[in-house]
Amino acid sequence: MRYDIAIIGTGPAGLSAAITATIRNKSVLLLGSKDLSVKVTKAHAIQNYLGLPNIKGEDLGRAYQAHLDQMGISVTEDRIQAAYNMGEYYALQGVTEIYEAKALILATGMVPGKLLPGESQLLGRGVSYCATCDAPLYRGKRAAVIGYSEKEEHEAAFLAEVCSEVAYFPMYRDAGKSLPETVRVMTDRPTEITEAEGQRRVVTEAGPFDFDGVFILRDSISPGQLVPGLQIENNHVAVDRTMATNLPGCFACGDVVGLPYQYIKSAGEGNVAALSAAAYLDQKK
């Protein structure tokens, strides 16, 4: 099925875009977490959301879910690895499925931190963002996993069933709770990824470690890596007043396009992005 609009992200920007696009009678594919935005639900109190003074984050999250339910909008829980401009549509590569949409809205939020040196250059050449997708390539081989949250431990455990050796480099504290004994937890944090004699080398302050492949697992992928050819300015997606990017049919909204990082600002931009995407599709007709 080819949707009218695919929306990546289930924070205020993505949800607002999905609601507006649905009102404009467009078929919508909303991709993200069914828990919506943890950033919202963990907020102690939000004081500047129009009409909802001093609302708790968990209450705002419930209001978001109720609005989606009322509109009949469901969330497809998948992690998009890449989105390619195919001319007439966008092809979105999920973990186990490929999706198609005539227009794309990026509402992925702000990716914390910077890419590791060497990460971008070696992506697709021994560096991967998806264990489920690329595990078969490393059957019987040695792999490293650089995980940015505890939930990535499940992916490392899966790789241990396929690879001859898996080393886990946690980028957070108290790691290893969900890991089997077959996964070696490393105490040194990676500082760089290089290649040497056909191997992928994870460089740490304590020294280098060589592997056949390296998996870097984060909650979200840098937009510049997610959509090839996307214009990035100051670590944010460059957009105009209509939330349009430099790629035809691709729009962006929320934290991913820049400051201020505010829920109400993100929701407003999601509305604009959806209206612009709808107008783009209507114009193509």
VENVEN-V379055 format. One record per helix or strand of 2 or more residues. SS is the DSSP state (2 for helix, 1 for strand). FROM is the first residue (numbers start at 1). LEN is the number of residues. If there is no record, write none. Layout:
ss=SS from=FROM len=LEN
ss=SS from=FROM len=LEN
This chain:
ss=1 from=2 len=7
ss=2 from=12 len=12
ss=1 from=28 len=4
ss=2 from=38 len=4
ss=2 from=57 len=15
ss=1 from=75 len=2
ss=1 from=82 len=4
ss=1 from=90 len=4
ss=1 from=98 len=9
ss=2 from=119 len=4
ss=1 from=127 len=2
ss=2 from=131 len=8
ss=1 from=142 len=6
ss=2 from=150 len=11
ss=1 from=165 len=6
ss=1 from=183 len=4
ss=1 from=190 len=7
ss=1 from=199 len=6
ss=1 from=207 len=5
ss=1 from=213 len=5
ss=2 from=223 len=4
ss=1 from=232 len=2
ss=1 from=236 len=2
ss=1 from=250 len=3
ss=2 from=254 len=4
ss=2 from=263 len=22
